[in-house]
Amino acid sequence: MLNKGLKSEEEQRINAILERMTTIVFVPDNWNEMILEDELKKIGLTVSDLLTKDSEHLHEHLINEQFPWNKMEQFADILVKLSEQAGYETLKSKARKMYEFIQSESKAFSFEIFNKINKL
C-alpha cells in the first residue's frame, strides 16, 4: 500500500493524465491520436493496447497503475468518447465491461454507472 504522500503524488499523476486525455477526446476539434498515444504511454498503454487487449487486461492494468474506482470510471468515459469520435467500436464494449467491473468490485452501487451501462 502506498503511503499518504506517494498516494497523493500518484493520484495527481493520474488526474493530470486523465484531464489531458479528456480534453483530447471531449473536444472534437482537438482530436489527435498522437497526443492520445503520448498520454497513454504515461500509464503504460497504447492505442493498439486499447483495441487489442481484452477487458480483463485493462482492468488489471489500471489497478496496477493505482487507479481508484472514480478514475477508472473516468477512463471508461474516455473509452466511450473514443469509440464515438474515432470509430473504435470495440471500445464501447470494453467501457461497458469496465463499468460492470467497477460496479461489482468496488462494493458500492452507483446509479450513474448503472445508467451508463444501460446507455451502451
Sequence and secondary structure as in RCSB ss.txt:
>XXXX:A:sequence
MLNKGLKSEEEQRINAILERMTTIVFVPDNWNEMILEDELKKIGLTVSDLLTKDSEHLHEHLINEQFPWNKMEQF
ADILVKLSEQAGYETLKSKARKMYEFIQSESKAFSFEIFNKINKL
>XXXX:A:secstr
   HHHHHHHHHHHHHHHHHHHHHHSSGGG  HHHHHHHHHTTT  HHHHHHS HHHHHHHHHHTT  HHHHHHH
HHHHHHHHHHS  THHHHHHHHHHHHHHHHSS   HHHHHHHHH 
